[in-house]
Amino acid sequence: MKLIVAVVQDKDSNRLSNALVDQDYRATKLASTGGFLRAGNTTFLIGVEDEHVNKVLDIIQNNCKSREQLVAPVSPMGGNADSYVPYPVEVQVGGATVFIMQVEQFEQF
């Protein structure tokens, strides 16, 4: 058995959740915040048998697309504010960061 931990952008969360339910996969959703953009994410915890891992990865990949977004940079703390120019910067957001871990034991009560 594997535990799939998928961190996705909030904009992709409902679409992924619905797709997992449609394919009879259960997941636990946790609210999380990214450190770089300080934006809302959703972390999915999905427990599956080994033979279902690739199917779940396909569902995640098909429902969590990366895209470009303009963000305002955070002002430097303690630095020289005279050289700081707060122009928006285009960054890649979305997609999914996925971790797959072996589950030694699983119990459901």
Rosetta blueprint (number, residue, H / E / L):
1 M L
2 K E
3 L E
4 I E
5 V E
6 A E
7 V E
8 V E
9 Q E
10 D H
11 K H
12 D H
13 S H
14 N H
15 R H
16 L H
17 S H
18 N H
19 A H
20 L H
21 V H
22 D H
23 Q L
24 D L
25 Y L
26 R L
27 A L
28 T E
29 K E
30 L E
31 A E
32 S E
33 T E
34 G L
35 G L
36 F L
37 L L
38 R L
39 A L
40 G E
41 N E
42 T E
43 T E
44 F E
45 L E
46 I E
47 G E
48 V E
49 E L
50 D H
51 E H
52 H H
53 V H
54 N H
55 K H
56 V H
57 L H
58 D H
59 I H
60 I H
61 Q H
62 N H
63 N H
64 C L
65 K L
66 S E
67 R E
68 E E
69 Q E
70 L E
71 V E
72 A L
73 P L
74 V L
75 S L
76 P L
77 M L
78 G L
79 G L
80 N L
81 A H
82 D H
83 S H
84 Y L
85 V L
86 P L
87 Y L
88 P L
89 V E
90 E E
91 V E
92 Q E
93 V E
94 G E
95 G L
96 A E
97 T E
98 V E
99 F E
100 I E
101 M E
102 Q E
103 V L
104 E L
105 Q L
106 F L
107 E L
108 Q L
109 F L
